[in-house]
Amino acid sequence: MARIGPAVAVALAAVAAVTGCGGDDSDSDTAADDSSNGGELYAQNCAVCHGDDLRGTAEGPSHLSMVYEPGHHPDESFRSAIANGSQQHHWTFGDMPPVEGLDDDQVDAIIAYIRDVQEREGFEPYPPE
């Protein structure tokens, strides 16, 4: 499995803003479907480093860190990290390699899932206490 690091979390921030702008019930259903599918995709591609609960592991940081709130790391940052990898910054886990094999819809679903969990759980302080 590819190692996922700080840059993935950066890219995951933008989808939440987009999914919150829908005007009818079908948009809400789509957002829920994306988040549900995103949870499965996250478990398969991200959890090994970022944890099943998004709180990180010895291999990668928590996606619930305030570092990954949308104003600091918008969704496009997550997209870039997934597609291109990311150099180490903020953390000392090392560089994050790209995550291969995901299409744009799958990446959007992962980001929607992360934003949904961030909204429900809130953000943790940085640096961690």
VMD Tcl script that builds the backbone (N, CA, C; Angstrom):
set m [mol new atoms 387]
animate dup $m
set s [atomselect $m all]
$s set {name element resname resid chain x y z} {
  {N N MET 1 A 0.823 -1.183 0.000}
  {CA C MET 1 A 0.000 0.000 0.000}
  {C C MET 1 A 0.861 1.238 0.000}
  {N N ALA 2 A 0.441 2.232 -0.700}
  {CA C ALA 2 A 1.180 3.475 -0.752}
  {C C ALA 2 A 1.075 4.191 0.585}
  {N N ARG 3 A 2.142 4.854 0.950}
  {CA C ARG 3 A 2.160 5.625 2.183}
  {C C ARG 3 A 1.534 6.983 1.921}
  {N N ILE 4 A 0.668 7.428 2.779}
  {CA C ILE 4 A -0.037 8.682 2.590}
  {C C ILE 4 A 0.417 9.643 3.672}
  {N N GLY 5 A 0.806 10.832 3.294}
  {CA C GLY 5 A 1.327 11.769 4.259}
  {C C GLY 5 A 0.588 13.077 4.267}
  {N N PRO 6 A 1.262 14.118 4.706}
  {CA C PRO 6 A 0.636 15.412 4.932}
  {C C PRO 6 A -0.046 16.005 3.709}
  {N N ALA 7 A 0.500 15.812 2.545}
  {CA C ALA 7 A -0.073 16.454 1.378}
  {C C ALA 7 A -1.453 15.923 1.043}
  {N N VAL 8 A -1.701 14.663 1.330}
  {CA C VAL 8 A -3.031 14.119 1.059}
  {C C VAL 8 A -4.054 14.878 1.882}
  {N N ALA 9 A -3.718 15.111 3.110}
  {CA C ALA 9 A -4.635 15.835 3.964}
  {C C ALA 9 A -4.893 17.221 3.438}
  {N N VAL 10 A -3.896 17.833 2.838}
  {CA C VAL 10 A -4.048 19.165 2.269}
  {C C VAL 10 A -5.088 19.150 1.165}
  {N N ALA 11 A -5.024 18.174 0.294}
  {CA C ALA 11 A -5.926 18.116 -0.844}
  {C C ALA 11 A -7.353 17.800 -0.443}
  {N N LEU 12 A -7.546 17.180 0.709}
  {CA C LEU 12 A -8.863 16.720 1.102}
  {C C LEU 12 A -9.807 17.830 1.576}
  {N N ALA 13 A -9.375 19.062 1.653}
  {CA C ALA 13 A -10.167 20.130 2.251}
  {C C ALA 13 A -11.233 20.753 1.368}
  {N N ALA 14 A -11.141 20.783 0.054}
  {CA C ALA 14 A -12.046 21.550 -0.808}
  {C C ALA 14 A -13.408 20.921 -1.031}
  {N N VAL 15 A -13.518 19.625 -1.051}
  {CA C VAL 15 A -14.780 18.958 -1.376}
  {C C VAL 15 A -15.882 19.313 -0.389}
  {N N ALA 16 A -15.560 19.488 0.860}
  {CA C ALA 16 A -16.578 19.789 1.857}
  {C C ALA 16 A -17.306 21.074 1.511}
  {N N ALA 17 A -16.597 22.069 1.054}
  {CA C ALA 17 A -17.233 23.329 0.672}
  {C C ALA 17 A -18.159 23.128 -0.507}
  {N N VAL 18 A -17.747 22.331 -1.464}
  {CA C VAL 18 A -18.555 22.091 -2.655}
  {C C VAL 18 A -19.808 21.307 -2.300}
  {N N THR 19 A -19.685 20.258 -1.502}
  {CA C THR 19 A -20.844 19.424 -1.186}
  {C C THR 19 A -21.839 20.160 -0.300}
  {N N GLY 20 A -21.399 21.180 0.421}
  {CA C GLY 20 A -22.304 21.938 1.271}
  {C C GLY 20 A -23.112 22.970 0.531}
  {N N CYS 21 A -22.893 23.161 -0.763}
  {CA C CYS 21 A -23.552 24.217 -1.528}
  {C C CYS 21 A -24.759 23.734 -2.310}
  {N N GLY 22 A -25.151 22.474 -2.203}
  {CA C GLY 22 A -26.259 21.936 -2.991}
  {C C GLY 22 A -27.579 22.564 -2.621}
  {N N GLY 23 A -28.507 22.590 -3.586}
  {CA C GLY 23 A -29.780 23.235 -3.337}
  {C C GLY 23 A -30.945 22.288 -3.247}
  {N N ASP 24 A -30.832 21.040 -3.704}
  {CA C ASP 24 A -31.959 20.124 -3.626}
  {C C ASP 24 A -31.538 18.819 -2.974}
  {N N ASP 25 A -32.520 17.949 -2.734}
  {CA C ASP 25 A -32.255 16.703 -2.030}
  {C C ASP 25 A -31.311 15.782 -2.787}
  {N N SER 26 A -31.331 15.833 -4.130}
  {CA C SER 26 A -30.456 14.941 -4.892}
  {C C SER 26 A -29.003 15.265 -4.634}
  {N N ASP 27 A -28.670 16.523 -4.421}
  {CA C ASP 27 A -27.298 16.890 -4.080}
  {C C ASP 27 A -26.906 16.289 -2.738}
  {N N SER 28 A -27.827 16.308 -1.784}
  {CA C SER 28 A -27.547 15.734 -0.470}
  {C C SER 28 A -27.336 14.231 -0.579}
  {N N ASP 29 A -28.158 13.570 -1.401}
  {CA C ASP 29 A -27.997 12.131 -1.591}
  {C C ASP 29 A -26.653 11.819 -2.216}
  {N N THR 30 A -26.249 12.609 -3.198}
  {CA C THR 30 A -24.963 12.403 -3.857}
  {C C THR 30 A -23.827 12.598 -2.865}
  {N N ALA 31 A -23.912 13.638 -2.051}
  {CA C ALA 31 A -22.869 13.893 -1.058}
  {C C ALA 31 A -22.781 12.726 -0.075}
  {N N ALA 32 A -23.939 12.203 0.354}
  {CA C ALA 32 A -23.938 11.070 1.282}
  {C C ALA 32 A -23.334 9.842 0.620}
  {N N ASP 33 A -23.685 9.601 -0.647}
  {CA C ASP 33 A -23.114 8.468 -1.368}
  {C C ASP 33 A -21.606 8.627 -1.499}
  {N N ASP 34 A -21.142 9.837 -1.854}
  {CA C ASP 34 A -19.714 10.091 -1.996}
  {C C ASP 34 A -18.997 9.844 -0.680}
  {N N SER 35 A -19.580 10.316 0.410}
  {CA C SER 35 A -18.947 10.149 1.710}
  {C C SER 35 A -18.887 8.673 2.099}
  {N N SER 36 A -19.963 7.941 1.856}
  {CA C SER 36 A -19.983 6.519 2.190}
  {C C SER 36 A -18.962 5.752 1.364}
  {N N ASN 37 A -18.983 5.948 0.053}
  {CA C ASN 37 A -18.006 5.321 -0.827}
  {C C ASN 37 A -16.608 5.815 -0.473}
  {N N GLY 38 A -16.501 7.077 -0.118}
  {CA C GLY 38 A -15.214 7.647 0.265}
  {C C GLY 38 A -14.633 6.974 1.495}
  {N N GLY 39 A -15.498 6.560 2.418}
  {CA C GLY 39 A -15.026 5.858 3.600}
  {C C GLY 39 A -14.374 4.529 3.247}
  {N N GLU 40 A -14.972 3.824 2.318}
  {CA C GLU 40 A -14.386 2.561 1.859}
  {C C GLU 40 A -13.059 2.806 1.145}
  {N N LEU 41 A -13.043 3.818 0.277}
  {CA C LEU 41 A -11.816 4.146 -0.451}
  {C C LEU 41 A -10.723 4.627 0.493}
  {N N TYR 42 A -11.109 5.415 1.497}
  {CA C TYR 42 A -10.155 5.883 2.499}
  {C C TYR 42 A -9.550 4.689 3.230}
  {N N ALA 43 A -10.401 3.756 3.645}
  {CA C ALA 43 A -9.921 2.570 4.356}
  {C C ALA 43 A -8.924 1.781 3.503}
  {N N GLN 44 A -9.177 1.701 2.216}
  {CA C GLN 44 A -8.320 0.925 1.317}
  {C C GLN 44 A -7.024 1.641 0.945}
  {N N ASN 45 A -7.034 2.978 0.904}
  {CA C ASN 45 A -5.903 3.712 0.344}
  {C C ASN 45 A -5.194 4.663 1.298}
  {N N CYS 46 A -5.826 5.013 2.400}
  {CA C CYS 46 A -5.276 6.061 3.260}
  {C C CYS 46 A -5.069 5.630 4.712}
  {N N ALA 47 A -5.934 4.745 5.195}
  {CA C ALA 47 A -5.961 4.409 6.620}
  {C C ALA 47 A -4.670 3.778 7.121}
  {N N VAL 48 A -3.943 3.085 6.259}
  {CA C VAL 48 A -2.707 2.445 6.705}
  {C C VAL 48 A -1.742 3.476 7.298}
  {N N CYS 49 A -1.754 4.686 6.787}
  {CA C CYS 49 A -0.888 5.742 7.320}
  {C C CYS 49 A -1.640 6.748 8.191}
  {N N HIS 50 A -2.873 7.060 7.811}
  {CA C HIS 50 A -3.607 8.116 8.501}
  {C C HIS 50 A -4.616 7.601 9.511}
  {N N GLY 51 A -4.717 6.287 9.653}
  {CA C GLY 51 A -5.565 5.691 10.673}
  {C C GLY 51 A -6.997 5.482 10.240}
  {N N ASP 52 A -7.590 4.392 10.706}
  {CA C ASP 52 A -8.996 4.100 10.416}
  {C C ASP 52 A -9.907 5.216 10.909}
  {N N ASP 53 A -9.505 5.892 11.984}
  {CA C ASP 53 A -10.309 6.953 12.581}
  {C C ASP 53 A -9.821 8.344 12.167}
  {N N LEU 54 A -8.923 8.418 11.185}
  {CA C LEU 54 A -8.334 9.659 10.661}
  {C C LEU 54 A -7.404 10.333 11.658}
  {N N ARG 55 A -7.070 9.683 12.765}
  {CA C ARG 55 A -6.253 10.301 13.799}
  {C C ARG 55 A -4.759 9.999 13.652}
  {N N GLY 56 A -4.362 9.448 12.512}
  {CA C GLY 56 A -2.958 9.226 12.236}
  {C C GLY 56 A -2.430 7.926 12.807}
  {N N THR 57 A -1.203 7.602 12.407}
  {CA C THR 57 A -0.482 6.428 12.880}
  {C C THR 57 A 0.986 6.825 13.000}
  {N N ALA 58 A 1.835 5.868 13.275}
  {CA C ALA 58 A 3.276 6.126 13.295}
  {C C ALA 58 A 3.801 6.421 11.889}
  {N N GLU 59 A 2.982 6.173 10.871}
  {CA C GLU 59 A 3.386 6.377 9.472}
  {C C GLU 59 A 2.892 7.682 8.866}
  {N N GLY 60 A 1.868 8.304 9.449}
  {CA C GLY 60 A 1.314 9.518 8.859}
  {C C GLY 60 A 0.468 10.292 9.849}
  {N N PRO 61 A 0.257 11.577 9.569}
  {CA C PRO 61 A -0.434 12.459 10.507}
  {C C PRO 61 A -1.950 12.289 10.516}
  {N N SER 62 A -2.554 12.870 11.520}
  {CA C SER 62 A -3.997 12.898 11.679}
  {C C SER 62 A -4.625 13.861 10.679}
  {N N HIS 63 A -5.654 13.408 9.981}
  {CA C HIS 63 A -6.415 14.297 9.101}
  {C C HIS 63 A -7.385 15.156 9.890}
  {N N LEU 64 A -7.428 14.971 11.203}
  {CA C LEU 64 A -8.252 15.814 12.054}
  {C C LEU 64 A -7.439 16.955 12.658}
  {N N SER 65 A -6.169 17.043 12.336}
  {CA C SER 65 A -5.345 18.156 12.797}
  {C C SER 65 A -5.844 19.451 12.158}
  {N N MET 66 A -5.787 20.525 12.928}
  {CA C MET 66 A -6.204 21.823 12.401}
  {C C MET 66 A -5.368 22.220 11.173}
  {N N VAL 67 A -4.228 21.594 10.971}
  {CA C VAL 67 A -3.420 21.847 9.778}
  {C C VAL 67 A -4.233 21.551 8.519}
  {N N TYR 68 A -5.173 20.615 8.609}
  {CA C TYR 68 A -5.918 20.173 7.436}
  {C C TYR 68 A -7.300 20.785 7.308}
  {N N GLU 69 A -7.559 21.854 8.084}
  {CA C GLU 69 A -8.835 22.533 7.912}
  {C C GLU 69 A -8.831 23.216 6.540}
  {N N PRO 70 A -10.012 23.393 5.938}
  {CA C PRO 70 A -10.097 23.871 4.554}
  {C C PRO 70 A -9.409 25.204 4.281}
  {N N GLY 71 A -9.359 26.095 5.257}
  {CA C GLY 71 A -8.720 27.388 5.037}
  {C C GLY 71 A -7.204 27.295 4.942}
  {N N HIS 72 A -6.629 26.251 5.504}
  {CA C HIS 72 A -5.180 26.078 5.462}
  {C C HIS 72 A -4.760 25.109 4.372}
  {N N HIS 73 A -5.471 24.015 4.236}
  {CA C HIS 73 A -5.218 23.019 3.200}
  {C C HIS 73 A -6.525 22.745 2.465}
  {N N PRO 74 A -6.781 23.488 1.403}
  {CA C PRO 74 A -8.019 23.269 0.645}
  {C C PRO 74 A -8.011 21.925 -0.062}
  {N N ASP 75 A -9.161 21.548 -0.584}
  {CA C ASP 75 A -9.301 20.252 -1.251}
  {C C ASP 75 A -8.280 20.060 -2.366}
  {N N GLU 76 A -7.965 21.116 -3.075}
  {CA C GLU 76 A -6.999 20.995 -4.175}
  {C C GLU 76 A -5.637 20.533 -3.668}
  {N N SER 77 A -5.293 20.885 -2.459}
  {CA C SER 77 A -4.036 20.416 -1.875}
  {C C SER 77 A -4.055 18.903 -1.679}
  {N N PHE 78 A -5.204 18.381 -1.241}
  {CA C PHE 78 A -5.348 16.934 -1.112}
  {C C PHE 78 A -5.236 16.263 -2.481}
  {N N ARG 79 A -5.929 16.841 -3.461}
  {CA C ARG 79 A -5.874 16.270 -4.813}
  {C C ARG 79 A -4.440 16.197 -5.313}
  {N N SER 80 A -3.704 17.265 -5.133}
  {CA C SER 80 A -2.317 17.313 -5.591}
  {C C SER 80 A -1.462 16.274 -4.867}
  {N N ALA 81 A -1.642 16.161 -3.570}
  {CA C ALA 81 A -0.852 15.192 -2.801}
  {C C ALA 81 A -1.153 13.763 -3.235}
  {N N ILE 82 A -2.409 13.468 -3.476}
  {CA C ILE 82 A -2.780 12.122 -3.912}
  {C C ILE 82 A -2.171 11.836 -5.277}
  {N N ALA 83 A -2.280 12.784 -6.188}
  {CA C ALA 83 A -1.804 12.576 -7.563}
  {C C ALA 83 A -0.287 12.619 -7.677}
  {N N ASN 84 A 0.358 13.511 -6.931}
  {CA C ASN 84 A 1.779 13.791 -7.127}
  {C C ASN 84 A 2.668 13.439 -5.948}
  {N N GLY 85 A 2.073 13.090 -4.830}
  {CA C GLY 85 A 2.851 12.938 -3.618}
  {C C GLY 85 A 3.111 14.312 -3.020}
  {N N SER 86 A 3.821 14.338 -1.915}
  {CA C SER 86 A 4.094 15.612 -1.254}
  {C C SER 86 A 5.398 15.523 -0.468}
  {N N GLN 87 A 6.140 16.609 -0.519}
  {CA C GLN 87 A 7.338 16.677 0.308}
  {C C GLN 87 A 6.922 16.913 1.758}
  {N N GLN 88 A 7.710 16.374 2.647}
  {CA C GLN 88 A 7.454 16.528 4.073}
  {C C GLN 88 A 7.382 18.012 4.433}
  {N N HIS 89 A 6.351 18.362 5.154}
  {CA C HIS 89 A 6.211 19.692 5.755}
  {C C HIS 89 A 5.235 19.550 6.914}
  {N N HIS 90 A 5.276 20.395 7.859}
  {CA C HIS 90 A 4.462 20.332 9.078}
  {C C HIS 90 A 4.830 19.153 9.980}
  {N N TRP 91 A 5.169 18.003 9.421}
  {CA C TRP 91 A 5.356 16.778 10.175}
  {C C TRP 91 A 6.722 16.163 9.878}
  {N N THR 92 A 7.060 15.117 10.608}
  {CA C THR 92 A 8.338 14.429 10.404}
  {C C THR 92 A 8.143 12.975 9.978}
  {N N PHE 93 A 7.099 12.715 9.215}
  {CA C PHE 93 A 6.825 11.352 8.756}
  {C C PHE 93 A 7.566 11.017 7.466}
  {N N GLY 94 A 8.199 11.979 6.855}
  {CA C GLY 94 A 8.853 11.766 5.569}
  {C C GLY 94 A 7.939 12.172 4.429}
  {N N ASP 95 A 8.474 12.113 3.220}
  {CA C ASP 95 A 7.707 12.473 2.038}
  {C C ASP 95 A 6.583 11.468 1.810}
  {N N MET 96 A 5.511 11.950 1.231}
  {CA C MET 96 A 4.387 11.093 0.880}
  {C C MET 96 A 4.471 10.756 -0.601}
  {N N PRO 97 A 4.444 9.485 -0.949}
  {CA C PRO 97 A 4.420 9.121 -2.367}
  {C C PRO 97 A 3.018 9.324 -2.947}
  {N N PRO 98 A 2.909 9.423 -4.265}
  {CA C PRO 98 A 1.574 9.498 -4.870}
  {C C PRO 98 A 0.775 8.226 -4.578}
  {N N VAL 99 A -0.531 8.360 -4.614}
  {CA C VAL 99 A -1.420 7.216 -4.453}
  {C C VAL 99 A -1.930 6.876 -5.855}
  {N N GLU 100 A -1.552 5.741 -6.338}
  {CA C GLU 100 A -1.893 5.374 -7.711}
  {C C GLU 100 A -3.195 4.596 -7.771}
  {N N GLY 101 A -3.838 4.666 -8.928}
  {CA C GLY 101 A -5.006 3.837 -9.191}
  {C C GLY 101 A -6.341 4.460 -8.838}
  {N N LEU 102 A -6.367 5.735 -8.461}
  {CA C LEU 102 A -7.630 6.391 -8.120}
  {C C LEU 102 A -8.013 7.367 -9.232}
  {N N ASP 103 A -9.297 7.336 -9.621}
  {CA C ASP 103 A -9.751 8.322 -10.605}
  {C C ASP 103 A -10.260 9.565 -9.870}
  {N N ASP 104 A -10.614 10.593 -10.630}
  {CA C ASP 104 A -11.036 11.861 -10.031}
  {C C ASP 104 A -12.255 11.702 -9.123}
  {N N ASP 105 A -13.227 10.890 -9.535}
  {CA C ASP 105 A -14.417 10.692 -8.716}
  {C C ASP 105 A -14.074 10.006 -7.391}
  {N N GLN 106 A -13.153 9.065 -7.434}
  {CA C GLN 106 A -12.743 8.382 -6.209}
  {C C GLN 106 A -12.010 9.335 -5.274}
  {N N VAL 107 A -11.150 10.172 -5.827}
  {CA C VAL 107 A -10.439 11.165 -5.012}
  {C C VAL 107 A -11.440 12.126 -4.386}
  {N N ASP 108 A -12.411 12.588 -5.176}
  {CA C ASP 108 A -13.439 13.485 -4.639}
  {C C ASP 108 A -14.227 12.814 -3.512}
  {N N ALA 109 A -14.505 11.529 -3.662}
  {CA C ALA 109 A -15.234 10.799 -2.625}
  {C C ALA 109 A -14.408 10.700 -1.341}
  {N N ILE 110 A -13.123 10.464 -1.469}
  {CA C ILE 110 A -12.246 10.409 -0.291}
  {C C ILE 110 A -12.226 11.755 0.407}
  {N N ILE 111 A -12.092 12.816 -0.372}
  {CA C ILE 111 A -12.068 14.164 0.209}
  {C C ILE 111 A -13.393 14.457 0.907}
  {N N ALA 112 A -14.511 14.108 0.276}
  {CA C ALA 112 A -15.825 14.331 0.890}
  {C C ALA 112 A -15.930 13.580 2.213}
  {N N TYR 113 A -15.431 12.358 2.243}
  {CA C TYR 113 A -15.453 11.568 3.472}
  {C C TYR 113 A -14.628 12.247 4.570}
  {N N ILE 114 A -13.427 12.665 4.239}
  {CA C ILE 114 A -12.569 13.318 5.235}
  {C C ILE 114 A -13.225 14.587 5.756}
  {N N ARG 115 A -13.773 15.390 4.876}
  {CA C ARG 115 A -14.429 16.633 5.306}
  {C C ARG 115 A -15.644 16.340 6.183}
  {N N ASP 116 A -16.385 15.288 5.848}
  {CA C ASP 116 A -17.539 14.910 6.654}
  {C C ASP 116 A -17.092 14.526 8.066}
  {N N VAL 117 A -16.057 13.718 8.180}
  {CA C VAL 117 A -15.557 13.317 9.499}
  {C C VAL 117 A -15.000 14.534 10.236}
  {N N GLN 118 A -14.278 15.404 9.545}
  {CA C GLN 118 A -13.759 16.614 10.183}
  {C C GLN 118 A -14.897 17.459 10.755}
  {N N GLU 119 A -15.979 17.578 9.990}
  {CA C GLU 119 A -17.112 18.374 10.456}
  {C C GLU 119 A -17.754 17.751 11.699}
  {N N ARG 120 A -17.881 16.441 11.703}
  {CA C ARG 120 A -18.494 15.752 12.850}
  {C C ARG 120 A -17.589 15.736 14.076}
  {N N GLU 121 A -16.294 15.485 13.875}
  {CA C GLU 121 A -15.358 15.288 14.983}
  {C C GLU 121 A -14.676 16.570 15.458}
  {N N GLY 122 A -14.566 17.552 14.563}
  {CA C GLY 122 A -13.822 18.767 14.888}
  {C C GLY 122 A -12.336 18.570 14.629}
  {N N PHE 123 A -11.577 19.609 14.920}
  {CA C PHE 123 A -10.137 19.584 14.649}
  {C C PHE 123 A -9.334 19.509 15.939}
  {N N GLU 124 A -8.182 18.868 15.830}
  {CA C GLU 124 A -7.248 18.726 16.942}
  {C C GLU 124 A -6.197 19.831 16.849}
  {N N PRO 125 A -5.612 20.222 17.977}
  {CA C PRO 125 A -4.588 21.280 17.948}
  {C C PRO 125 A -3.328 20.840 17.198}
  {N N TYR 126 A -2.621 21.829 16.680}
  {CA C TYR 126 A -1.315 21.605 16.072}
  {C C TYR 126 A -0.339 22.572 16.729}
  {N N PRO 127 A 0.801 22.086 17.134}
  {CA C PRO 127 A 1.199 20.686 17.152}
  {C C PRO 127 A 0.376 19.899 18.160}
  {N N PRO 128 A 0.345 18.583 17.974}
  {CA C PRO 128 A -0.450 17.749 18.896}
  {C C PRO 128 A 0.031 17.942 20.334}
  {N N GLU 129 A -0.894 17.867 21.240}
  {CA C GLU 129 A -0.564 18.054 22.663}
  {C C GLU 129 A -0.059 16.774 23.276}
}
mol reanalyze $m
mol bondsrecalc $m
mol representation Tube
mol addrep $m
